[in-house]
C-alpha cells in the first residue's frame, strides 16, 4: 500500500479555502399530505418552497396523479420511500377519501420502519378534532361509511393514532414562524450522524463482534456496555464503529463525545440538551438545570428504544446525569460507555450480597481493550512511517523495536510513525532511544517525543488547538495565527503530517483526546501551582479566579471566561495584569472602565451574549483579527462598533443571532476584511453601503432574513433586486469593489434578480443563492471563470443563460426543484463538471451535448419530465451513478450506448415507464446496483453484469427473465409489486429456480399476491438473513437456511408443516401476512425449534377462524391485525416473556387472564368488540391503549370500574371511538 500523503496534504490545504454547500439525499425525504382547496395556495405552498430551499426532497401530493379510488403506484412509492410524513390537518381534511387513505398508509409504514416518523400539523383544527372527540371529523367519516365501510375503521385508527403524536399547531402563530420550526425539525431528523472513522482500521472486526455479543442486540433488556482501557488504545474508534453499524436499528440515537471535557467546563446541561435533540429531534428548554434535564430524559425516553454512546466518562456523576437508570429507556435500548477507569461504576464484587447496588451490576457488561496485536501494530506503524504495509529489510529490525516500545497503542503508533516519515535513520535511532527512556505504560512521554520535534511556532499552534479549537472550523483561528506572525498553512500541514491533528468533515480541526490532554498537560506543567503563570487558561472557573484575584501575568496569552462569567463586570485594572493577552472568549458580563493600553495585543475576541450597553472606554483593539458577536440585543448604534471596527488587521467578522440589529455598522475602516458572516439578524436587515469598499473580502454569507427591506444599500440594490421592490435602482459600480470575493452565499431571502455586474467577481469560486423569486441568471455569469460550485436549489429559475457553458472550471451544479424545462446546448462546455443535479426540475429533454461532460460522475434526473435518454449519454466515460427514478414520462428503450459506461456503479430507473433495457447492459463491468422497482412496462431483463450486488425488478418479469444464477455476488434481491394480470403471464409458473444458486444472497424478497411458485430449495443460501416471500403452498419451500433471522410468508393457503421451520435456529422474527388458512396451531407448526424467536405477527388474515399461540418462552412481541376469527386468541397467557401485545381490528370479545405476564410493557387493543377487561394488574411501566372498543352494552360500566381500579397515568382509554 502506498501512503496517500499527497491527497491528505491536498485536503489539508483545501481546508483553508472557502467552501460551498453540497447536497445529497434519498429519493424522497418528506411526504406532504393535505387537502388542496384548504391550504394549497397559502400555507402548503410556502412550506413546500421552504423545505425545497433547505435542500430537502419533498413529494407534494397532487390531485392530478390521483386516479380512481385506489392509491396509485407513484403515491405508494412516494409514501414508502419518504422518511418524514407531514399531514396538514385542515377542517375538511377528513372529507377527502384520498387524504385518509394516505394517512393510513403513512401510519402503516411508520409502524414498520423505525427510521420513519410522522409530524402532524394542525392547521385550523384542534388535536381533539383529529382524535374524533368532536363532530368535525366524525361527521365526515359517517358520510364515508356509505361507500367505504371497510376502510373507515382503519381511517379512524390512523387519525386517532397520529393525533396523539406531539405535533405543531398554527393557532395564533404566523405562517413564517411555524414554517421555520417545521424546517428545523425536519432538517434535524434528516441529519445523518454517522461517525467518521480513521482511514487505517486494523484488527477492529473481532472487537466489534465482541461488543455486539455483549450488547445482545436482539434482546429487549436495557444493556449497558463499558469499553475501558488506557488513553490512545482505540476506545472511541471502536464505539464509533459499533455506532455506525447499529444506529439505524433504533428509534433514536446519540453519540455524546468528550463527556469528561464538557463536565470540566460545566456543560453537562449542554450534553443533556444534545441528547434530547438527537433522540427527539427537537430542542427542549431545560433552563440550565441538570435536575430538569434528568427528569425530561427519564420521562421522554421511557418508551423509546434508543442507542446512546457516552464517550470518555471519568466520574459516576456524569453517568448519573445522562443515563443513570435502565428504566429511563425503552425496551431494547443500549448504552455504550467509554472510559479510562471503571472504578466509578457501581459494579458488584464477586460474592457480594445484599449490596445497595445488587441487581444494578447486571446492567454493566465490561470490555477491556487489549494492546493491538503485534502484526497489526507493525502494519499500522509501517503505513504511517514508510507508506507501505510492511517495512523493507533495512528498516525491519528498528521498526519492530519502535513498535514494541509504543506498547501496541494505535494512537502512539500513528503519531510516532508519522513523525518519522521521510526522516533519516539517525532520527529513527534517536527516537528509539527516547522511547527506551519512557516507561511502557506512560503514554504522555511517548506522545511528547513528537511534540518536542516541532519548532516553536508549530508548538504554539498545537497548544492553541488543544486548549481552544478542537471541533472548530479552521478558518476561525487561521487569521489569529497569521496576525501573530505565524505561517498557519505550512505549520498546520506539518501537524497533520505528524498525525497530531486532523481536518475532518466541513474543514474542522480534530485532535485525539489523548493528544488534547497532552497539550493541556504541557501547559499545566508550565507552572503547576500558579495558574496565572501559565500561557493558556481554558477552564472558566480557573480563568475567572485568575482575573478576579488579579493574579494574571505577562505569561498569559489566551483566556476563556464563559459559563460563570455572565454576572461579572470585568475592569481595566484586572486586564492590565494580562498585557500579552491575544485570545479572549467571553460569555455575558461587561467591560467597565478606561481600557487605554489594555488588550492592545488582542487578536481574537469572541463575545456571546454581549451587553447592549458597553461600559468600556478607550478600548482600541488595533491588532484585532477575528471578531465574533452572537446572541445579543446590540443595535447599529452600539458603542462597541467604534471601538472594535478600527483595526486594519481585522479579517473576520461573524455576527449571529442579533435580532435587534437592523442595519450593519460602517465597515469602511475594516479595509482588509476577508470574511463577513451575517446570520439570523433582523428580518429587515439593511447592509451598509460601505461593504462595497471591501476590496479584499473573500467570503460573504447573509442568511436568516426572510425578506430584504426597502432601504437596502447600493450594494443590494445592485446584487439582489427584489421582484417586490420595483422602486429600487441599480448601481453597477457597487459590485466592482468585491473583486476578491471567492464565496457568496445569500440564503432565506427573496432575491429577485442577480445583476449583470456579478460577472466582475472574477475570483468567485462558490455561489449559492436560495430564492423562489429568482427566475433568471444574467449572461455575465459566464465570466466567472474560476467558479467551482453553483448551488441554485429551490430557486425559480426557468432557464440558464447560454453563457453557462463558459464556466470551464465548474465541478458541481445543483438545480434541484428549479422549474426549468430545457438546458442550453452550451451545457456541454462544462468540461470539469463532476456532479449535475436536475432532480424535480421540469426538464423534458437532455441536449445531445450532454455527452461532452467527460468528467461527469453523478447525474441526478429523478422526478423530472424527461422522455428519453440521449444516445450521447454513452459518452460519459466517468459516470458512476445515474439516478432517474420517478420519471413517469421516460418511455421506450434505454440507449444501447449506455453499455460503454465502464465506470457506472449505480443505475436507478424505478417507477419509470421504460420498456426495454439494451443487450449491452452486460458490458457494465463495475455495476453494483440496478433498481427497476415499479417499471411495469418493462418487457424483459437482458443479461446482466456479474458484478451486481443489489437488484430490484417487478415480478411480471419472472415469466420472461433469463437464468440469473450467474449473479453469484448478489447480496440483495427484491422482486416485488403488483401481480401481473395478462393471460400470457399467468400461464405456468414463474421462473425462480435460479435463485437457489445465488450463494452470496443476504436479503430476498419475492412478493406477488396469490401466485403459486414452483418448488424451490433455499437451504443452499447459507448467508440469507431476511426472507419475504409469497408462499401459497408452503411445501414449495423445500428448505430454508439456518442463517435466517427474519421470515415473512404471504398468502399461505395450505397448512404449514413443522419441517419447514426445523432448521431455523436463528429465527428471531416471523410474520404471516394475508394468511388464507382457517386455523393456525403454532405449537404444531413451530414446536420448540426456533428458540430465538422474539417477534410474531399475524396480519390481514381474513379467513382465519382459530389462532393458537406457541409456548415459546422467549417470545417478546405479538401483533394480531385484521383477524375476524372467533372471540378469543388461545395461549397468550402462557407467553411469559411477552413484552408487547397489539391486537387491532379483530373480533376479539374476551381477553384471557394476563396477570402472569410480568414483563408486559405495552398492551394495545384497537377496534375489538370487547365485553370486559380482566384483572390485568399491569406493571407501572406498562402502557395500555384501548381505542374503538366497547360495542357490548355491558362494557361501559365494566370499563369504568376497571379504569378506576387499574388505570394509571400515560394510558390512552377511549371506548367511544
RAKA-V872053 format. One record per helix or strand of 3 or more residues. SS is the DSSP state (alpha for helix, beta for strand). FROM is the first residue (numbers start at 1). TO is the last residue. If there is no record, write none. Layout:
{{SS:FROM:TO} {SS:FROM:TO}}
This chain:
{{alpha:5:14} {beta:30:33} {alpha:36:53} {beta:58:60} {alpha:63:65} {alpha:73:81} {beta:84:89} {alpha:93:95} {alpha:97:112} {alpha:127:130} {alpha:135:144} {alpha:149:163} {alpha:175:190} {alpha:205:215} {beta:223:228} {alpha:235:249} {beta:252:256} {alpha:259:264} {alpha:268:280} {alpha:290:300} {beta:306:310} {alpha:316:323} {alpha:326:328} {beta:334:339} {alpha:361:363} {beta:364:368} {alpha:374:385} {alpha:393:405} {alpha:410:420} {alpha:425:436} {alpha:443:452} {alpha:456:469} {alpha:474:483} {alpha:488:497} {beta:502:504} {beta:508:510} {alpha:513:524} {alpha:531:533} {alpha:540:548} {beta:558:561} {alpha:564:567} {beta:569:571} {alpha:572:575} {beta:583:587} {beta:590:594} {beta:604:608} {beta:615:617} {beta:626:630} {alpha:640:644} {beta:652:656} {beta:675:679} {alpha:689:693} {beta:699:703} {alpha:714:719} {alpha:733:736} {beta:743:746} {alpha:756:760} {beta:766:769} {alpha:779:783} {beta:789:791} {alpha:802:806} {beta:812:814} {alpha:825:829} {beta:835:837} {alpha:848:852} {beta:858:860} {alpha:871:875} {beta:881:883} {beta:891:893} {alpha:896:900} {beta:906:908} {beta:913:916} {alpha:919:923} {beta:929:932} {beta:950:953} {alpha:955:959} {beta:972:976} {alpha:983:986} {alpha:993:997} {beta:1003:1007} {beta:1026:1030} {alpha:1034:1036} {beta:1037:1039} {beta:1046:1050} {alpha:1058:1060} {beta:1069:1073} {beta:1079:1081} {alpha:1082:1086} {beta:1095:1099} {beta:1106:1108} {beta:1117:1123} {alpha:1132:1134} {beta:1140:1146} {beta:1162:1166} {beta:1183:1187} {alpha:1195:1206} {beta:1212:1214}}
